[in-house]
Amino acid sequence: MVEFMPEPSAEALAETIVAFANGVGGTIIVGMDPQGYVHPDVADDAEPLYERALGMCLPPFRANELPLWRTEPVREHQVATITVRPTRREMSLHGQAVYVRSDTQNVRVRDLAPTDVDEPADELYESQTVPGATLDDLDDEILEEYRRNRLQRGPSGAVLTRRELLRDAGAITTQDEPTVAGILLFGKNPNTFLPQTGVVMVRFAGTSLRQAARGDQRYGRRVEISGPAARIIESTWQVLFEELHREPVHDGLERRETYALPPEAVREAMVNAVCHRDYTVRGQRVEIRLFDDRMEIHSPGGLPGHITLDNILDEHYSRNPRLVRGLYHWGYIEELGQGVDIIYDAMRREHHPDPEFREAGAGLVVTLRNAVDDLSREIEGSVNGRQMRALRYLRSHGRLSFARYQELCPEATSEALRLDLQDLVERGVLLKIGGSRGTMWVLK
């Protein structure tokens, strides 16, 4: 039930995933050998390999069966773990060979005819064909740009022909019919076939829609952006950059650019919305609303797969894996599966409130607030991460008990937490009140 793969190929990875899925499941450890030696940097670059491997497994995994990808720290390096759960259907490699797990080996038990592969009814929407679309609806200029970027970021190997490149990207079927992913990535006019694509950005006056409606103008600016995914991201980012950019400040001779919100967080949140929205929801595009005090990104469709508001920082699932992989090769996604972490880190680094995620109707809303936490900025670098968690909690709740601090920092020992609080009291940041079991800490 465990396989170590120090430097796997996509083919070997797919074979092992199939073998585990046809049995009782198992775990694949990528970047480590059976003796525990970690091969540096392998896990960091392995997720595109994992996405390719999933594409070799047929029939495609359903959302509730998809193997779980995680990265884990091991000493100063990282390894990746892929947890494969058993499926109710027989899985195969390329729709040709069925493997099962026997001891520590993958055993090929039988070969399949093409008609043996059960295509599930809940096939990924992005892999479905687009009625009426032909190869002529794909833009060769966009495809060539993708090819150049893929050579820099994608898997090494022989130069692919146009057809091979499209097949590798999941843009066409074996019958050369464009898929939804193909139109989204390379379409000349994706809105012709998928009118739900694109982004609408609206700049409202004030801090609410009601307040904006009472003014002379309901909104100051409204921009509609369409085209293939890469162009949508480029154009949307240009508009957002203009809206968020503030007058530069001068620190001595140094000129420093300033923004209402961290550009890294805004860009990542916008790219996530384009990548992970539910394209089966028709009549709705991604909508970005800018208010005086915040930015809201409304993305059609709820959270994908097994992702919930509680595990959004710890789990990763791609509703549109072909679109995500294509934009990764393009360079618009820096680290697969790290988007939410990047948003949190950027907001905290600039002392803004944490991003807010909420499900509203049939969509997901991400809110980035431009308020600045003066306390966080004032003590930056002088407290550790646990103490910062305590201070944020106190700003919201007023008082902190030792038991609550333990819940906030389950990874730390009681002695470490006691020393944290004692340090903040001695420095005049906190005040200790009460005694014995009733002890509480408040901001001084």
PyMOL commands that set and color helices and strands:
alter all, ss='L'
color gray80, all
select helices_A, chain A and resi 10-21+43-45+47-56+63-65+114-116+125-127+135-137+140-153+162-168+180-186+190-193+209-213+229-244+263-276+321-330+339-349+374-378+385-397+402-408+414-426+436-438
alter helices_A, ss='H'
color red, helices_A
select strands_A, chain A and resi 2-5+26-30+57-58+68-74+77-84+92-93+97-102+105-111+199-204+219-225+245-251+254-259+286-290+294-300+356-360+363-369+400-401+430-433+440-443
alter strands_A, ss='S'
color yellow, strands_A
deselect
rebuild
show_as cartoon
